[in-house]
Amino acid sequence: MRWFMTVGLVAVTSACQDGPYSKHSPFPDVPTLDGGVLSPLHLVTIVPSNDADDAPAFFDYSNTIGASVWWDRLTREYALGGVGSSRTLMGPTITADIADHEIFQYIEALVASTAGVAPDGKTLYLLYLPPNVAVVSDGVRNTDCQKFGGYHHEFGIRGDNLAVIQRCAKVDPVDNMTIAASHEIAEAVTDPSDRGYRLPVVAAQAPWTETIWNAFEREGGAELGDLCEGTYWQEGRRVYQRIWSNAAARKGGDPCIPKLNEPYYGVDFEQDWYPIVAGGRVAIPVRGWATGSVGAWPLATSVEGGAISFTATFSTNTVTLTAGAEVDLQVAAPPGTKSGSYAVVRVASRRPPVPAGARGLTDGAHVSFVGVYVP
């Protein structure tokens, strides 16, 4: 379900800043429409029997998640309570690509034949797909996870959810799948009905009159995991994706939890949206900020979705930034672009290079967005 509402933005005060170049535009306060959560969570983890070699790692991850610091911090922020139960099931083999509706049918059949795992309004059914099996979503094969690494969705009418995780990475595939699972678990428990903690979908008309956060990845509707994708929390040998915290975001520094004992860094823009003419170009100043001492970090950019071929490039070949420094982002609109067209540009601040013998920072990327539109 999609809906439109106003997002409250919170001011960043100088008293919350940790350094001379840590001030930035306000982060969003992520609202909830119905306040619904899966609490206490009943987690049912499913691995097809043709992936038996990896099943112990997936089951161990689920069975220990309720005792993790990661879950504790998420619970404190969003009043989730504990993990009420955790069940692990070996399901029938899955040897071919599987469509969205077939995932529902697969889980329904397994639940119907297994005692003690019936839907109860608090359950998340978490399915890990075997190697070489892709989701076919809306008729399109999710080849190499180009569309997504996983998703969650309502399961039935009582509030339960399902989540499916596809194998994407060729390096450390199991670890990458469990990290993706933590993302989907967090979003399922905080937004089980698509009316929980998430940002609005951007308006179809004149989206540039709204905050750029409403146009996250162009369409909007970002959930708590989406907003911290690329940030990580490690406990022993287990790694979780960090999750957006409204309380942390209000302080103006690192908006993700659990909190890391290291600086947070990113980029900021003077405004959310910039006008551009068809066939024209606009130079957008990109300013670095950080909550502590951070070396120069690499930047990467991409244009999110849409049929109009806007392009975005940096004004210098050596694309790195430091706190307080600026670089121009050059965005161009193709000739003939119609009035009302827009694009959302993603700028990722990637992990700084690690000097020999030094300890690197934890996070992989911190993502910011800026928009352009043709009036």
N, C-alpha and C positions, 0 to 999 in steps of 0.2 A: 504494500500500500504506500502511496506517495501523498504528501501533503505540503502545504506552504504555510510558513509562519516566519515571524521576525526573530532573528538571532540577536540576543543581547551581547554587546561587546563590552569588555571590561578595560578600564584604563590601566596603563602601566605607569606607576609612580616612580620618581627618582629614588625614593627610599628603598625600593626593592632591587635596585640595580647593584651589580657586583663589580663594575668597572666602568671606565670612561666611555667605552664603546659597546655597552650592553643594552642601551635603550632601543626599542623597536616598536612598531605598530602593535596595537592590542591583538591578543589572541581571541578566538571566539569562545563564548560560553555555550557548551553543547546542551541543548534542551532535551527534555523528555515530554512527550505528549500524554502518555497514559501512565508513566511510572512503573510499568510492568517489568519484572525481572524473573528469572528462573531461580527461585530460592525456597529451600535449599536445593542446590543442583543435584539431580540424579544423572550421572554420566554413564552412558552405555557405549563402549568402544567396540567397533566391529572391524575385523580383519578377514578378508576372504581366505579360504583354506589354501589357495595356491600362493599365498605370501606368508607361509608359516615361519620362514626363517627370520623375517623382520617383526613378526607379531610380538615377541617378548619385549622388544624395545618400545613399541607403541603402547602395549599394555602397562608397562612400568611407568611410562610418562603419565598416563591417565591415573593410575593408582596412587601416585605420589603428588599429584597436582594440588590436592586439597591441603596438604601440609606445607606447601611452598610459601616462601616470602612473597613471591609474585602474586599468589592468590590472596594472601592476607592483605596486601596493599590495595588490590582491586576491590576486595570485600569492604574494607574501611571506607573507600571513596564512594561506593555505590550501594552500600547496605545489602550485600548479597547473602550473608550468612555462610555457612560451611558447605562442603560437598557432602550431601546427605548420604550418597552411596555411589559406588563405582563398580560397574559390571563389565566384564570383557567377554566377547563372543567371537568364535571362529564361524564365519558364515560360508555359504556355498561359494564355489569358485566363480571368479569373474575373469573371463579370458578374452573378451572383446570390448570395444568401446561401448560406453553406456550412456544413454540419453537421460535427461533430467527426470522424466516420468518413470524411467526404469529404475532409477535410484530410489524413488519413493516406493515402487513395487517391491524391490529387493528388501528394503528395510521392513516394510509392512509384513511381508511373508515371514521374515526371520523373527520379528516380534510376536507374530501370531503363533509361532511354533515353540516359543521359549517362555517358560514360566518366570514371573517376577520382573518382567521388563515392559509391562504394558504402559501406554501413555497415561500420565497423571497430571499434566499441566506444569511439570517441573523438570522434564527429562530432555536431555540432548542426546541424540543418537549420532555418534561420530564414526564415519566410515572412511577408512584409508583404502585407496585404490592400489592394486598391484602394479608392478612395472609394465610398461607398454600398453597401459589402458588409459584412454582419455575420456573426458566428459564431452558429450555432444549436447551443447546448450543452445536452445533456440535453432536447432538444425545445423549448427556450425561446430566442427570439431575443435576442441581446445588444444591444438597441436603445440607441444612444448610449453604448455601453460601460457601462451601468448595473451589469452584473455584474462585468466585468473589462475591462482594456485589452489583455491578452494572457495567455498561459499557456504552460507547457512541459510535456512529457509524454514518457515513454519511447517510443522508436521501435524496434520489433523487440525481440530478445532478447539483444543483445550489449552493451547499455548505452548505445547511441546515444540521442539525444533529438531531438524537434522542438519548435519554438516558433512560435507564430502571434501576430502583432501586428495589432490592428484599429485603424482610423482613428477617433479619438474627438474630438479637439479641432477646433474650427472656426478657431481662431487658432493659427498656427504648427503645423499638423498634422504636418508631416514631422519637425520637431524633437521634438514630443511622442511620436511613434512611435519615434524612435531612443532617446529616454530610456527608454521602456517596453522597448525591445529590450535595453538595458543591464541592466535589472532581470532580464529573463528569461534573458539569457546568464549572468549571475552565478549565478542559482539553478540553471540547468541544469548548469553545470560543477561546482557544489558539492553538488548533490543530484540526480544523474541517475536514481537508482533509487527515490526516495521513502524511502530509508534512509540518506541522507547528512545534511548539516547542516540540521537543522530542529528545531523544538520539537515536543513530543508533542501529539497530539490530546487534548483535555480529556476526562476520564472522563465517561461517561454518567450515573453516579450520584454525587451529592454533589461536584460539581466545586469547590465552595467550600472543600474541604479541601486543594486544590492551589494553587500559585502562580497568580496572575491571568494570567501570561504563557502558561500552558497553554491559557487560554481566549481567546487573541488573536482578535479579531473573532468571539468567541463559540465557535467550533468548535475553534480551535487549529490546530496544524500549521504555524505560521508559518515561512517560510524566511528566508534572510539578506537578501534584497531587501525582503521585506515589512516587516521590522523597521526599515528606514530609509527607507521610502517617504515622499516629500515632502522629501527632502534631496538636494542636487545638488552636482556637481563640474564645473567648466567648464575646458576646455583649448582655448584659441583660440576657434574658433566652434563647437566640439563640446561638448555637455553630456551628462553621464552621471549616473545615479542613484548616490548613495553606498550603500555596503553595510555591513552589520553586521560588527563586528570583536569577537571575544571578548577579545582582548588590550586593546583600547581600552576596552571595557565594564568590565573589571576595575579600571581606573584611576578609574572613577566620574564621568568627565566626558562628553565627546562620544563616543558608542559607535560612530560610523560612520566609514568610511574612503572615500577619502583624507581626512586631517585638514585642516580649514579653519583659516585664521588669523583666527578670529573666535570670540566666545563662543558657547557652547551654552546653551540655556535650555529649561525645561520645567516640568511640574508633578509633584507627588508627593502621596501619600495616606498617612494614618496606618496603614492596613491595606489588604489586597488585597480583602477581601470584607466586606460589611455585611449583617446580617440585617434583614429587613423583614417586616411582617405584611400580609396581604391587605387591601386598601383603605387601607393606611397609607402613611406617608412617612418618609424618613430624610434627615437633613442630613449630607452628607459634606464635611468640610473639604478644600479644594484649596489646596495651598501651592506657591508659585512658587519656582524655584531657577534659578541661572545660574552659569556658570563665570567670568563677567566682567561688565563694565558693559553692561547691555541696557536700553533704554527699555521702557515698558509695552507688553506684547504682547496682542493680542486672543485670546480663547478661543472655541472652538466645541465643541459637544457633540452626540452622537447616541447612540441605543441600537442596539446591534448585533443584527440578526436576531431570530429567534424569533417564535412565534405570540402570545405574551403581550404586551399593549400597555403595558409599563412606559414611563414618561415621565421625562425628565431635563431640568431647567432650572436656571439659576443664580439665586441669591438677589438679584441686583442687575441693573438694566437695562443698566448700563455694564459690560460683561464684558471687562475687561482686568486684567492681573496684572503684578506686578513681583516680583523675587527677594526672598523673605522675607515677602511679603504673602499673605493668605489670602482666599478667597471660598468660600461654601457652595454645594455642588451638591445640589439638591433632587431626589431620586428617589422616585417614587410607584409603587406596585403597584395595579392595578385591583381592585375588590372581587371576591371569589370566586376569586382566584388560588390555585391548588392548592399544597399543600406540595411542595417539591422543585423548584418553578419558579425560574428564575434569569435574570438579564440582565447583559450586559456593556456598560458605558458607555464610549464613546470620548471623550476630551477632547484636542482638538488645540490646541497652542500655535502660533499663526500668526505670520508675519513681522511685526515691529513696523513701524508707519508710518515712513516716511523723511522727515525734515525737509528743507525746500528746500535744495538744494545739497549735501546729505550723501550718502554712499554707503550703500546699504542692505545688509542681511545677505543671505546667499546662499539659505538654506533656505526652503522654503515653509511647512513645518509640522513640528512634533515631536509625536508622538502618545503618549499614555499611556492606560491602561485601569484601571478599577475595577469591581468586581462587587457585585451585590446578590442575595439569595436569600431564599426563604420557607422557614423551617425545617419 
